[in-house]
Amino acid sequence: MTLLFKLRQLLFVGLLCIGLALATNVQAQNKAGSVGLDIKGPVGEVDRNAPVSASEARKFYRNCTNHLPVGFSPDTHDEFCTCASVTIGQVMTNGELEAALGKIKRGDPYFEMSLIKYVQDVAVPCMDTAIRTLGYAKCLETRSHDNRIRSFPAYCSCVGDIAGRMLRERGANDIVGHYTGMEMNAEYTPEESFIRSPVYQNYVRTGIQACIQPAFMQWR
């Protein structure tokens, strides 16, 4: 009985030591994890309320550069994609970006708020060079100009500048209004749908009308 009692005692002490060692190891792992790891929600799930991450910004850039909007030159296209991919990480959350660039959800306040934020804070500032360059090119392509104009590059630069100024002043409202009013928009981004719209064509026409007088007076 004495030997059996001692064996049981040794077994109990051994199991107790193993248990304490395991508990200490788990506690140490938890402590280390609490310092270096902060996961919200299931592993791999994107936090919709977190700012757009660097990896999501890179994904946006790749998608942007793989799709050339009508009228964007290669240079202005890359400039826009670079500018937009940097800016979304500064001003938007993952959820806002997903909502803004998803299919139109009429009457959804979150979609409308996200779209306005994207257009106002990302699209308009980053489209400036592209719109001015496109306005310049559209002007040069127009064949109905008054033949008394002698310096078409200067004249069309004026047209492009007017288009860029209109974009900065009223572009956000015009882009959002046109985009949300479209019946079929799934294949177009807000920027491309705007460039295809009569609203943008009016920017160019306004520039042509505003620049014609200086063209006669100064650029002969």
DOPASE-777293 format. One line per 8 residues: their letters; for each residue x, y, z of C-alpha. Coordinates in nm, 3 decimals. Example, Ala and Ser with C-alpha at 12.3 -4.5 7.8 and 13.67 -1.06 7.14 Angstrom:
residues 2
as> 1.230/-0.450/0.780  1.367/-0.106/0.714;
//
This chain:
residues 220
mtllfklr> 0.000/0.000/0.000  0.286/0.236/0.078  0.452/0.178/-0.262  0.123/0.221/-0.447  0.053/0.542/-0.257  0.395/0.681/-0.351  0.345/0.591/-0.719  0.009/0.769/-0.722;
qllfvgll> 0.166/1.070/-0.553  0.448/1.085/-0.810  0.196/1.053/-1.097  -0.017/1.338/-0.956  0.285/1.566/-0.918  0.399/1.486/-1.271  0.060/1.563/-1.423  0.040/1.884/-1.221;
ciglalat> 0.379/1.999/-1.354  0.279/1.919/-1.713  -0.046/2.112/-1.671  0.131/2.415/-1.529  0.385/2.410/-1.812  0.113/2.395/-2.076  -0.082/2.677/-1.912  0.229/2.894/-1.897;
nvqaqnka> 0.302/2.830/-2.264  -0.052/2.922/-2.373  -0.046/3.236/-2.161  0.285/3.341/-2.317  0.147/3.284/-2.667  -0.163/3.489/-2.591  0.046/3.769/-2.450  0.268/3.776/-2.760;
gsvgldik> -0.034/3.766/-2.987  -0.198/4.058/-2.815  0.105/4.272/-2.895  0.165/4.181/-3.258  -0.175/4.077/-3.392  -0.501/4.267/-3.399  -0.760/4.088/-3.609  -1.117/4.213/-3.628;
gpvgevdr> -1.366/3.955/-3.741  -1.290/3.617/-3.907  -0.943/3.561/-4.047  -0.920/3.685/-4.406  -1.232/3.903/-4.385  -1.186/4.262/-4.496  -1.279/4.518/-4.234  -1.528/4.743/-4.413;
napvsase> -1.471/5.026/-4.166  -1.092/5.027/-4.196  -0.911/5.266/-4.433  -0.830/5.117/-4.774  -0.514/4.915/-4.720  -0.200/4.924/-4.932  -0.286/4.585/-5.083  -0.637/4.702/-5.178;
arkfyrnc> -0.491/5.021/-5.324  -0.254/4.812/-5.538  -0.549/4.601/-5.654  -0.736/4.921/-5.746  -0.432/5.040/-5.943  -0.405/4.713/-6.136  -0.774/4.714/-6.223  -0.753/5.080/-6.321;
tnhlpvgf> -0.449/5.039/-6.548  -0.599/4.733/-6.715  -0.897/4.935/-6.831  -0.834/5.239/-7.052  -1.126/5.483/-7.035  -1.238/5.638/-7.362  -1.039/5.954/-7.429  -0.766/5.898/-7.172;
spdthdef> -0.419/5.901/-7.326  -0.172/5.640/-7.190  0.013/5.908/-6.992  -0.294/6.071/-6.838  -0.444/5.727/-6.775  -0.146/5.616/-6.568  -0.137/5.952/-6.388  -0.504/5.916/-6.297;
ctcasvti> -0.465/5.556/-6.174  -0.160/5.643/-5.965  -0.325/5.949/-5.812  -0.652/5.766/-5.740  -0.487/5.458/-5.587  -0.291/5.677/-5.346  -0.586/5.901/-5.260  -0.836/5.624/-5.180;
gqvmtnge> -0.609/5.505/-4.899  -0.616/5.853/-4.749  -0.987/5.935/-4.769  -1.194/5.615/-4.803  -1.272/5.295/-4.617  -1.293/4.951/-4.776  -1.671/4.954/-4.750  -1.705/5.297/-4.907;
leaalgki> -1.483/5.206/-5.202  -1.672/4.881/-5.261  -2.005/5.063/-5.250  -1.895/5.352/-5.472  -1.760/5.130/-5.750  -2.027/4.862/-5.731  -2.350/4.849/-5.922  -2.585/5.141/-5.871;
krgdpyfe> -2.813/5.095/-5.572  -3.073/5.367/-5.612  -3.214/5.487/-5.284  -2.930/5.336/-5.078  -2.793/5.623/-4.864  -2.462/5.440/-4.804  -2.404/5.398/-5.177  -2.491/5.760/-5.250;
mslikyvq> -2.268/5.891/-4.970  -1.979/5.668/-5.083  -2.017/5.767/-5.448  -2.018/6.139/-5.363  -1.708/6.094/-5.148  -1.526/5.898/-5.420  -1.613/6.143/-5.697  -1.548/6.458/-5.495;
dvavpcmd> -1.229/6.354/-5.316  -1.073/6.107/-5.562  -1.209/6.125/-5.917  -1.231/6.502/-5.970  -0.886/6.594/-5.832  -0.719/6.305/-6.013  -0.897/6.363/-6.347  -0.781/6.723/-6.390;
tairtlgy> -0.490/6.658/-6.627  -0.683/6.395/-6.821  -0.982/6.625/-6.875  -0.768/6.919/-6.988  -0.573/6.694/-7.226  -0.893/6.539/-7.359  -1.049/6.883/-7.411  -0.738/6.989/-7.604;
akcletrs> -0.757/6.679/-7.825  -1.132/6.717/-7.885  -1.073/7.076/-7.990  -0.805/6.977/-8.240  -1.035/6.710/-8.385  -1.320/6.956/-8.441  -1.338/7.050/-8.808  -1.584/7.336/-8.782;
hdnrirsf> -1.342/7.594/-8.638  -1.322/7.940/-8.789  -1.038/7.929/-9.041  -0.923/8.275/-8.931  -0.766/8.118/-8.622  -0.394/8.091/-8.683  -0.268/7.918/-8.367  -0.478/7.615/-8.301;
paycscvg> -0.247/7.474/-8.028  -0.290/7.791/-7.819  -0.662/7.804/-7.894  -0.717/7.439/-7.802  -0.506/7.472/-7.488  -0.751/7.741/-7.382  -1.040/7.502/-7.449  -0.875/7.231/-7.241;
diagrmlr> -0.816/7.474/-6.955  -1.182/7.579/-6.959  -1.291/7.213/-6.946  -1.057/7.153/-6.652  -1.186/7.458/-6.468  -1.547/7.346/-6.516  -1.455/7.003/-6.383  -1.309/7.154/-6.068;
ergandiv> -1.602/7.390/-6.015  -1.901/7.169/-6.096  -1.765/6.829/-6.193  -1.856/6.647/-5.872  -2.225/6.733/-5.902  -2.231/6.666/-6.276  -2.057/6.329/-6.250  -2.274/6.202/-5.964;
ghytgmem> -2.593/6.331/-6.123  -2.516/6.169/-6.457  -2.393/5.841/-6.310  -2.685/5.783/-6.076  -2.929/5.874/-6.353  -2.802/5.607/-6.592  -3.018/5.303/-6.649  -2.731/5.077/-6.753;
naeytpee> -2.395/5.157/-6.602  -2.242/4.832/-6.479  -1.972/4.829/-6.748  -1.858/5.188/-6.690  -1.681/5.362/-6.405  -1.811/5.703/-6.294  -1.521/5.866/-6.481  -1.580/5.686/-6.809;
sfirspvy> -1.956/5.731/-6.803  -1.899/6.104/-6.754  -1.653/6.132/-7.045  -1.910/5.962/-7.269  -2.188/6.193/-7.152  -2.341/6.502/-7.316  -2.255/6.685/-6.993  -1.884/6.660/-7.064;
qnyvrtgi> -1.933/6.747/-7.431  -2.090/7.069/-7.309  -1.768/7.145/-7.118  -1.578/7.132/-7.447  -1.837/7.340/-7.634  -1.827/7.600/-7.358  -1.450/7.615/-7.390  -1.471/7.657/-7.768;
qaciqpaf> -1.715/7.946/-7.732  -1.517/8.113/-7.452  -1.182/8.088/-7.630  -1.285/8.201/-7.979  -1.256/8.575/-7.912  -0.904/8.555/-7.761  -0.813/8.334/-8.057  -0.900/8.616/-8.296;
mqwr> -0.733/8.885/-8.091  -0.414/8.719/-7.966  -0.333/8.397/-8.145  -0.330/8.498/-8.511;
//
